[in-house]
Amino acid sequence: MSSYTARRLPRHTGVAAWNAILPEAPAPAPLAADATCDLAVIGAGFAGLSAARRALQLNPGARIALLDAGRVGEGAAGRNSGFMIDLPHDLQSDDYAGDTAARDQQIIGLNRAAIAFGQAAVDEYGIDPAYFDRCGKVNGAAGDAAHAHNQSYAAHLADLGEPFEHLDAQAMHALTGSRHYRSGIFTPGGAVLQPAGYVRGLAAGLARQVALHEQSPVTGIARKGPDWQITANGHRLSAAQVILATNGHLESFGIARGRLMHVILFGSMTEELSAEALTALGGAPRWGVTPSDPMGTTMRRIDTGQGGNRIVTRTCAEFRPGMEASAAGFARATRVMREKFDTRFPALKSVRMEHVWAGHLCLTRNAVSVTGEIEPGLFSACVQNGLGVARGTLTGIAAAEMAAGATSDIRAFFEGEDAPDRLPPAPIATLGANALLRWKEHRARRE
């Protein structure tokens, strides 16, 4: 198959809060004329930006074009929790641990390579270091079952020889200002991002050497002789090679159809906390807590270095094959996030939620990415399984190395993955997935 037409374009619900709290970005430069390049990267999120940067490292003189349907920081990269996690973090398990110790050690090595890649980009492009804070994170637990997950995960980390620190209820209160948590596991190796600030800084650095075209939705890709012809904004971009870094929207082009699970997650962000609210809250000025139960609630507190003194809540999920949040799901998530926030911070019940949003993530049943050569000269760096910051970085690196013919452990990992499993028929998949998500959310309701 040498012709691909987009059946749908990305559409987002709510404001990408991480981007909204940053200074206004420079005006975009959409594709406004026919052009030619050596490599076209479609999608300017973590995967696409990492692919472009790795391609430049491998071929410094290459003519690279980077296209995005919207603005950098407005898509999924500006709608996540901002954790770049080094340790195993399997969202389909009960406590994040993988199948075997050997597999987990492999994943840790890859994730740390992604973190090093991101840190090098911060240093090279002069990105604000507050946007890429290597401060580690905490797995928080409120109930007995979640506390048991924490104990199990700690034992697994000990077996792997990984450092961690047990936090009791008092230590969790000192960190977060909340008495909601019974325990926590602090791990020092990850990074906590202002995700929109990081990707905008990465894009700005790349734009010195790469043609960056925002607001340029790609509607078609077709083989024309030895090259590929990309259609965007009514113009033609000819490229010798193409990398699709569109995550779940890979399926919009007819690729991996019937094999991708599209899930919407929701987030909210408070208004800037007043001096009185900060005094009532207490705790540290910047922290990140992921739930020990993967279906629990992620919480972050940020400070002025990352866009203001605010608290971010992220929870609730719905399976949406159309890749857009439903009105009912958005309303439910808005209500639940408010309840979760008030439970954790009863002294802040008068604080307003300034932003509420939905973000799209993509998974496969067997937790593999879809990264590789689709046909000669056309590559994918897609399907991050809810781990977009680290996994997206890695898939972008791998796709760029495949295009350049370079070898590495990262490339070998993705080339060694199985194909994604096929999903049940649409009605069954949708009903079954949403029922399972609701049951898991209920089970993790305290979290």
Secondary structure by P-SEA (a helix, b strand, c coil): ccccccccccccccccccccccccccccccccccccccbbbccccaaaaaaaaaaaaaccccbbbbbbccccccccccccccccccccccccccccccccaaaaaaaaaaaaaaaaaaaaaaaaaccccccccccccccccccaaaaaaaaaaaaaaaaabbbbbbbcaaaaaaacccccccbbbbbccbbbcaaaaaaaaaaaaaccccccccccccccccccccbbbbbcccbbbbbcbbbbcccccccccccccccbbbbbbbbcccccccaaaaaaccccccbbbbbccccbbbbbbbcccccccbbbbbbbbbbcccccccaaaaaaaaaaaaaaaaaaccccccccccccbbbbbbbccccccccccccccbbbbcccccccaaaaaaaaaaaaaaaaccccaaaaaaaacccccccccaaaaaaaaaaaaaaaaaaaccc
